[in-house]
Amino acid sequence: MRGGPVLDKVTLKLAAAVLLLFPAAVAGGQNLSLETNSQIAERIRTLAETAGSYDEQVELTWLLVTRTVNGDEAAHRLARPHAERLKSLDALSYRAHFAFGFCRGKEAFETRDPVLKRRRIDEARRAMTTAQEIGARDPKFLMESGVAQASLPTEIDLHRQSVNALTVARREMGNRFAELPAVRRCEWYWAMGTGFARSGLDEPARDHFRIAYEIAPDSLFGRLAINWVRAKGG
C-alpha cells in the first residue's frame, strides 16, 4: 500500500470525540473553555469584530487546524476564512499562512471541478511553503506543520517538505524531543514514516511506524502506524 496510512471511520470518530473533550491538549496547554468548533469560530469572529488579540485569533484558528489533523473533518471549514483574513493582516505570521494553506488544501480535495481543484492545491502548496520558510527557526511550529502536511492526501505532494521540516524540528529540539509527551513523539515518527512511505521507501517507513506504535499504541497515530505495518505483512 503506497501513499501512507488512511484514517478509518472508527478512528476519525474516536479522535473527534477526544478533541471535543480535551481541546486544551492541542492548544499548547492553554486552558481554553471552548468545546465545539462552532464556539471556537464564534470566539475568533468576536475577537475580530472587537479588535481583540490577533495572537489569540491565530491560536484559536490553529486549534481548529489541529483538530482537523486529528480527524475532525469539519473543523477546517470553519478555520479557512479566519486563516485567510489573518494571513492578510500580517505577512510574517507563519501560523496564519500555514493554517490558510492547510485549509485550502483540504478544500481542494472536496472540489469536483478539476481545474479549480488544481488551482487550490497550488495555492495551498505556496502558502504552506511560505509559512515554513518564515517559521524556519521555530521547531515547535516545524514539527506541528510537518505532521499536518503528512495528514493531507498524497496528491498534495508535500511529503518531502514534511520530512525536511520534521528533521529540522527534531535537530533543533535536541534533548527536548525526548521530553515531549509520548503522543507528540508518536506523531513525529508517524509523519516521518508517512513521508518515507510516500517516497516508496518502505524499510525506513516500517521502522518509523513501528516506533510510533511502540511509543503510543492506543493513540490515533499509533493505530495508523501499526495498520500500515500489518498491511505490509510486518
PyMOL commands that set and color helices and strands:
alter all, ss='L'
color gray80, all
select helices_A, chain A and resi 9-21+23-26+37-49+54-69+75-89+94-108+114-134+139-151+154-156+159-179+182-198+202-215+220-231
alter helices_A, ss='H'
color red, helices_A
deselect
rebuild
show_as cartoon
